[in-house]
């Protein structure tokens, strides 16, 4: 009874997560494999045609855009792997040395059939299929099962809308912004209270580690961009892709500037130790400024990850208000630092660098700058699509030219005969 209740609770949690991309992808894969098995059971002479659901699983594990652009190479890789496995299964059983030969042959065949990034999948498919073809079977049955699985997998990608990964990408972008915020808050607290050189250097290393976070977010965003292309579940897919991409580009620039700011604090600490980086009044303003900028960074991330179909005016208004407040605090700090430099100009380069780096972050998140960047990216995509259409038109005209010349010659000959 306890097991039944646990199974029911797991099923309830799965239903509640019906919109989760992971759940959607799992259900699509299950449906594709099951349909492929049913069809293969009907058409194949084998009692257990497991090659069909195996092939369907390999094909369906992609977005719709990836299906249309890479399905041929993927199916070629699967078919090539299956053929290699069939040949080995007809000659030898599954042993350690036959497995090694299958892997070697699969990698070699993958390069021969030019499946590009799916070379390893030839060997993987061969290994997996060899495991289910050790029982005597005919090559024709396995090829039929492979084609069934490939067709079903591609059909499921076309008919069953693939998951949209924008929510996952948005969470990654917001997570990056919140990590940036925490770093800025810590830097502000330490500046106001006095920072040892070791602590300032630790913050610099923490800022450098944000580069790894950028790479992870970029990977999540690329997956989201692929899931938006040619997806019938998505409206304004191009706009959503451009908003997310430009948003991540802005945060990446802010991350670089934040790393430079941390380096400036470290250098300033070395120059002024054992004295504090700033006077008490200036230190309080720096802490306030970094706190306001950190809030603006999070608001910016929320703005760019808001669904384009939902009004984002409130998020944009909040960001604009936070940027105005941060700019006012920056002006107060600039005036105060100017007065301090006039009294002691020994570190005026580093103090000026602090203001320069703060200005760069504020400028990157400016709403007008964001709107201009969006328009530039949309114009670029429009030009690329127009150029692509014109190339296709020229190719079509070039292919149709011989037929037109042949028709002209026939018409001329007909007129002469008349």
C-alpha positions as CSV (number, residue, x, y, z in Angstrom):
1,X,0.0,0.0,0.0
2,X,2.8,2.4,0.8
3,X,4.4,1.7,-2.6
4,X,1.1,2.4,-4.3
5,X,0.8,5.8,-2.4
6,X,4.3,6.7,-3.3
7,X,3.7,5.9,-7.0
8,X,0.5,7.9,-7.0
9,X,2.2,10.9,-5.4
10,X,5.0,10.7,-8.0
11,X,2.4,10.6,-10.8
12,X,0.6,13.6,-9.3
13,X,3.9,15.5,-9.2
14,X,4.6,14.6,-12.8
15,X,1.2,15.8,-13.9
16,X,1.7,19.1,-12.1
17,X,5.0,19.5,-14.0
18,X,3.3,18.9,-17.4
19,X,4.7,22.1,-18.8
20,X,8.2,21.4,-17.6
21,X,10.4,21.0,-20.7
22,X,12.1,17.9,-19.2
23,X,8.8,16.2,-18.6
24,X,7.5,17.2,-22.1
25,X,10.6,15.8,-23.7
26,X,10.4,12.6,-21.7
27,X,6.7,12.1,-22.7
28,X,7.5,12.8,-26.4
29,X,10.4,10.3,-26.3
30,X,8.1,7.7,-24.7
31,X,5.3,8.2,-27.2
32,X,7.7,8.0,-30.1
33,X,9.4,4.9,-28.9
34,X,6.1,3.2,-28.1
35,X,4.5,4.0,-31.5
36,X,7.6,2.8,-33.3
37,X,7.5,-0.4,-31.4
38,X,3.8,-1.0,-32.2
39,X,4.3,-0.3,-35.9
40,X,7.5,-2.5,-36.0
41,X,5.6,-5.3,-34.2
42,X,3.1,-5.2,-37.0
43,X,5.5,-5.0,-39.9
44,X,8.7,-6.7,-38.7
45,X,9.0,-10.5,-38.6
46,X,11.0,-10.3,-35.4
47,X,9.3,-11.2,-32.1
48,X,10.8,-8.2,-30.3
49,X,11.7,-5.4,-32.8
50,X,13.5,-3.2,-30.3
51,X,15.6,-1.5,-33.0
52,X,12.6,0.6,-34.0
53,X,12.0,2.2,-30.6
54,X,15.8,2.6,-30.1
55,X,16.1,4.5,-33.3
56,X,13.0,6.7,-32.5
57,X,14.6,7.6,-29.1
58,X,17.8,8.7,-30.8
59,X,16.0,10.8,-33.4
60,X,13.4,12.4,-31.2
61,X,15.9,13.8,-28.7
62,X,16.2,17.1,-30.6
63,X,14.3,20.4,-31.0
64,X,12.2,20.9,-34.1
65,X,14.7,23.3,-35.6
66,X,17.5,20.8,-35.0
67,X,15.3,18.1,-36.5
68,X,14.9,20.0,-39.8
69,X,18.5,21.0,-40.0
70,X,20.4,17.9,-38.7
71,X,17.9,15.0,-39.0
72,X,19.5,13.7,-42.2
73,X,22.9,13.5,-40.6
74,X,21.5,12.0,-37.5
75,X,19.4,9.4,-39.3
76,X,22.4,8.6,-41.5
77,X,24.5,8.1,-38.4
78,X,21.9,5.8,-36.8
79,X,21.4,3.8,-40.0
80,X,25.2,3.5,-40.5
81,X,25.6,2.3,-36.9
82,X,22.8,-0.2,-37.3
83,X,24.3,-1.6,-40.5
84,X,27.7,-2.0,-38.8
85,X,26.0,-3.7,-35.9
86,X,24.0,-6.0,-38.2
87,X,27.1,-7.1,-40.1
88,X,28.9,-7.9,-36.8
89,X,25.9,-9.6,-35.4
90,X,25.7,-11.9,-38.4
91,X,29.4,-12.9,-38.0
92,X,30.2,-12.8,-34.3
93,X,28.4,-12.4,-31.0
94,X,28.8,-9.8,-28.4
95,X,32.3,-10.1,-26.8
96,X,34.8,-7.7,-25.6
97,X,36.8,-7.8,-28.8
98,X,33.8,-7.6,-31.1
99,X,32.6,-4.6,-29.1
100,X,36.0,-3.0,-29.6
101,X,35.8,-3.7,-33.4
102,X,32.3,-2.3,-33.5
103,X,33.4,0.9,-31.9
104,X,36.4,1.3,-34.2
105,X,34.3,0.4,-37.3
106,X,31.5,2.8,-36.3
107,X,33.9,5.7,-35.9
108,X,35.5,5.0,-39.2
109,X,32.2,4.7,-41.0
110,X,31.0,7.9,-39.4
111,X,33.8,9.8,-41.0
112,X,33.2,8.1,-44.3
113,X,29.5,8.9,-44.5
114,X,30.2,12.5,-43.3
115,X,27.7,12.8,-40.5
116,X,29.9,15.6,-38.9
117,X,29.0,16.0,-35.3
118,X,27.3,12.7,-35.1
119,X,30.4,10.5,-35.8
120,X,30.3,9.3,-32.2
121,X,26.6,8.4,-32.6
122,X,27.4,5.9,-35.3
123,X,29.5,3.9,-32.8
124,X,26.9,4.5,-30.0
125,X,24.1,3.2,-32.2
126,X,26.2,0.2,-33.3
127,X,27.0,-0.7,-29.7
128,X,23.4,-0.4,-28.6
129,X,21.9,-2.2,-31.6
130,X,24.5,-5.0,-31.3
131,X,23.2,-5.7,-27.9
132,X,19.7,-6.4,-29.2
133,X,20.8,-8.2,-32.4
134,X,22.8,-10.9,-30.7
135,X,19.7,-13.2,-31.1
136,X,19.6,-14.4,-34.7
137,X,17.8,-12.0,-37.0
138,X,17.9,-10.9,-40.6
139,X,19.5,-7.7,-41.8
140,X,16.4,-6.7,-43.7
141,X,14.2,-6.8,-40.5
142,X,16.6,-4.6,-38.6
143,X,16.8,-2.1,-41.5
144,X,13.0,-1.9,-41.7
145,X,12.9,-1.4,-37.9
146,X,15.5,1.4,-38.2
147,X,13.5,3.2,-40.9
148,X,10.3,2.8,-38.9
149,X,12.0,4.3,-35.8
150,X,13.5,7.2,-37.8
151,X,10.2,8.1,-39.5
152,X,8.3,7.9,-36.3
153,X,10.9,10.0,-34.5
154,X,10.9,12.7,-37.1
155,X,7.1,12.6,-37.3
156,X,6.8,13.1,-33.5
157,X,9.1,16.1,-33.8
158,X,6.9,17.6,-36.5
159,X,3.5,16.7,-35.1
160,X,4.1,16.9,-31.3
161,X,5.3,20.3,-30.5
162,X,8.8,20.0,-28.9
163,X,9.4,21.7,-25.5
164,X,10.3,25.3,-25.3
165,X,13.4,25.9,-23.1
166,X,13.1,29.7,-22.7
167,X,12.0,29.3,-19.1
168,X,15.1,27.4,-18.2
169,X,17.2,30.0,-20.1
170,X,15.5,32.8,-18.3
171,X,16.2,31.1,-14.9
172,X,19.8,30.8,-15.9
173,X,20.0,34.5,-16.8
174,X,18.3,35.6,-13.6
175,X,20.6,33.3,-11.6
176,X,23.6,35.0,-13.2
177,X,22.2,38.4,-12.3
178,X,21.6,37.4,-8.7
179,X,25.2,36.1,-8.4
180,X,26.4,39.4,-9.7
181,X,24.2,41.2,-7.2
182,X,25.7,39.2,-4.3
183,X,29.2,40.0,-5.4
184,X,28.4,43.7,-5.7
185,X,26.8,43.8,-2.2
186,X,29.8,42.1,-0.7
187,X,32.2,44.5,-2.4
188,X,30.2,47.4,-1.1
189,X,30.2,46.2,2.4
190,X,33.9,45.6,2.4
191,X,34.7,48.9,0.9
192,X,32.7,50.8,3.5
193,X,34.2,48.8,6.4
194,X,37.8,48.5,5.2
195,X,39.2,45.7,3.1
196,X,42.4,43.7,3.5
197,X,44.4,43.0,0.4
198,X,43.6,39.3,0.6
199,X,39.9,39.9,0.8
200,X,39.9,42.2,-2.2
201,X,41.9,39.6,-4.2
202,X,39.3,37.0,-3.2
203,X,36.6,39.1,-4.6
204,X,38.6,39.6,-7.8
205,X,38.8,35.8,-8.2
206,X,35.1,35.5,-7.5
207,X,34.4,38.0,-10.3
208,X,36.6,36.0,-12.6
209,X,34.6,32.9,-11.9
210,X,31.6,34.6,-13.3
211,X,33.0,33.8,-16.8
212,X,32.2,30.1,-16.2
213,X,28.6,31.1,-15.3
214,X,28.4,33.0,-18.6
215,X,29.4,29.9,-20.5
216,X,26.7,27.8,-18.8
217,X,24.0,30.5,-19.4
218,X,25.1,30.8,-23.0
219,X,24.6,27.0,-23.5
220,X,21.2,27.2,-21.9
221,X,20.3,30.1,-24.2
222,X,21.4,28.3,-27.3
223,X,19.1,25.4,-26.5
224,X,16.3,27.9,-25.9
225,X,17.0,29.6,-29.2
226,X,16.8,26.3,-31.1
227,X,13.6,25.4,-29.4
228,X,12.0,28.7,-30.5
229,X,12.9,28.3,-34.2
230,X,10.1,27.0,-36.3
231,X,8.2,26.0,-33.2
232,X,4.4,26.2,-33.8
233,X,3.9,26.8,-30.0
234,X,5.8,30.0,-30.1
235,X,4.7,33.4,-31.5
236,X,7.2,36.1,-32.1
237,X,10.0,33.6,-31.8
238,X,12.5,35.9,-33.5
239,X,11.8,38.8,-31.1
240,X,12.0,36.5,-28.1
241,X,15.4,35.1,-29.2
242,X,16.8,38.6,-29.9
243,X,15.6,39.9,-26.5
244,X,17.2,37.0,-24.7
245,X,20.5,37.1,-26.7
246,X,21.0,40.9,-26.4
247,X,20.1,40.6,-22.7
248,X,22.8,38.0,-22.1
249,X,25.3,40.1,-24.1
250,X,24.6,43.1,-21.9
251,X,25.0,41.1,-18.7
252,X,28.3,39.6,-20.1
253,X,29.6,43.1,-20.7
254,X,28.6,44.1,-17.2
255,X,30.3,41.0,-15.8
256,X,33.6,42.0,-17.5
257,X,33.3,45.6,-16.2
258,X,32.5,44.2,-12.7
259,X,35.7,42.2,-12.9
260,X,37.7,45.3,-13.9
261,X,36.0,47.1,-10.9
262,X,37.1,44.4,-8.6
263,X,40.7,44.7,-10.0
264,X,40.6,48.4,-9.4
265,X,39.5,47.9,-5.8
266,X,42.3,45.4,-5.3
267,X,44.9,47.8,-6.7
268,X,43.5,50.7,-4.6
269,X,43.7,48.5,-1.5
270,X,47.4,47.8,-2.2
271,X,48.1,51.5,-2.7
272,X,46.3,52.6,0.5
273,X,46.9,49.8,2.9
274,X,46.7,50.0,5.9
275,X,44.4,53.0,5.3
276,X,40.8,52.4,4.1
277,X,40.0,52.6,0.4
278,X,37.7,55.7,0.8
279,X,36.8,58.2,3.4
280,X,33.8,57.2,5.6
281,X,31.5,59.4,3.6
282,X,32.8,58.2,0.2
283,X,32.7,54.6,1.4
284,X,29.1,54.9,2.4
285,X,28.2,56.3,-1.1
286,X,30.2,53.5,-2.8
287,X,28.3,50.9,-0.8
288,X,25.0,52.6,-1.6
289,X,25.9,52.9,-5.3
290,X,26.9,49.3,-5.7
291,X,23.7,48.2,-3.9
292,X,21.5,50.3,-6.3
293,X,23.4,49.0,-9.3
294,X,23.0,45.4,-8.1
295,X,19.3,45.9,-7.8
296,X,19.2,47.3,-11.4
297,X,21.1,44.3,-12.7
298,X,18.5,41.9,-11.3
299,X,15.7,44.1,-12.7
300,X,17.3,44.1,-16.1
301,X,17.5,40.3,-16.0
302,X,13.8,40.1,-15.1
303,X,13.0,42.5,-17.9
304,X,14.7,40.6,-20.6
305,X,13.3,37.2,-19.5
306,X,9.7,38.5,-19.3
307,X,7.5,36.8,-21.9
308,X,7.2,39.2,-24.9
309,X,3.4,38.5,-24.9
310,X,3.1,39.9,-21.4
311,X,3.3,43.6,-20.7
312,X,6.8,44.4,-19.6
313,X,6.1,48.1,-18.9
314,X,6.2,47.7,-15.1
315,X,9.6,45.9,-15.3
316,X,11.0,48.6,-17.6
317,X,9.7,51.4,-15.4
318,X,11.3,49.8,-12.3
319,X,14.6,49.4,-14.1
320,X,14.5,53.0,-15.3
321,X,13.8,54.3,-11.8
322,X,16.6,52.3,-10.3
323,X,19.0,53.5,-13.0
324,X,18.1,57.1,-12.3
325,X,18.6,56.6,-8.6
326,X,22.0,55.0,-9.2
327,X,23.0,57.8,-11.5
328,X,22.1,60.4,-8.8
329,X,24.2,58.5,-6.3
330,X,27.1,58.3,-8.8
331,X,27.0,62.1,-9.3
332,X,27.2,62.6,-5.5
333,X,30.1,60.2,-5.3
334,X,31.9,61.9,-8.3
335,X,31.6,65.3,-6.6
336,X,33.0,63.9,-3.4
337,X,35.9,62.1,-5.0
338,X,36.7,65.2,-7.0
339,X,37.1,67.2,-3.7
340,X,39.2,64.4,-2.3
341,X,41.5,64.3,-5.3
342,X,41.9,68.0,-5.1
343,X,43.3,67.5,-1.6
344,X,45.3,64.4,-2.4
345,X,45.9,63.4,-6.0
346,X,48.1,60.4,-5.3
347,X,45.5,57.8,-6.5
348,X,43.4,59.9,-8.9
349,X,43.8,57.4,-11.7
350,X,42.2,54.6,-9.6
351,X,39.5,56.8,-8.3
352,X,38.6,57.9,-11.8
353,X,38.6,54.3,-12.9
354,X,36.0,53.5,-10.3
355,X,33.6,56.1,-11.7
356,X,34.4,55.1,-15.3
357,X,33.5,51.5,-14.7
358,X,30.3,52.4,-12.9
359,X,29.3,54.6,-15.8
360,X,29.9,51.7,-18.2
361,X,27.6,49.4,-16.3
362,X,24.9,52.0,-16.1
363,X,25.2,52.8,-19.8
364,X,24.9,49.2,-20.8
365,X,21.7,48.7,-18.9
366,X,20.2,52.0,-20.1
367,X,16.7,51.5,-21.6
368,X,17.4,53.6,-24.7
369,X,20.6,51.7,-25.3
370,X,18.7,48.4,-25.0
371,X,16.0,49.6,-27.5
372,X,18.6,50.7,-30.0
373,X,20.4,47.3,-29.7
374,X,17.2,45.4,-30.2
375,X,16.3,47.3,-33.4
376,X,19.9,46.8,-34.7
377,X,19.6,43.0,-34.1
378,X,16.2,42.8,-35.7
379,X,17.4,44.7,-38.7
380,X,20.4,42.4,-39.0
381,X,18.2,39.3,-39.0
382,X,15.8,40.9,-41.5
383,X,18.8,41.7,-43.9
384,X,20.1,38.1,-43.5
385,X,16.7,36.6,-44.3
386,X,16.4,38.9,-47.3
387,X,19.8,38.0,-48.6
388,X,19.0,34.3,-48.1
389,X,15.8,34.6,-50.1
390,X,17.6,36.4,-52.8
391,X,20.3,33.7,-53.0
392,X,17.6,31.0,-53.2
393,X,15.8,33.1,-56.0
394,X,19.1,33.3,-58.0
395,X,19.7,29.6,-57.6
396,X,16.1,28.9,-58.7
397,X,16.5,31.2,-61.7
398,X,19.8,29.5,-62.6
399,X,18.3,26.0,-62.4
400,X,15.3,27.1,-64.4
401,X,17.3,28.8,-67.1
402,X,18.1,25.7,-69.2
403,X,14.4,24.7,-69.2
404,X,13.4,28.2,-70.4
405,X,16.0,28.2,-73.1
406,X,14.8,24.8,-74.3
407,X,11.2,26.0,-74.4
408,X,12.3,29.1,-76.3
409,X,14.1,26.9,-78.9
410,X,11.0,24.7,-79.2
411,X,8.8,27.8,-79.7
412,X,11.2,29.2,-82.3
413,X,11.3,25.9,-84.2
414,X,7.5,25.7,-84.1
415,X,7.1,29.2,-85.5
416,X,9.6,28.3,-88.3
417,X,7.7,25.2,-89.2
418,X,4.5,27.2,-89.4
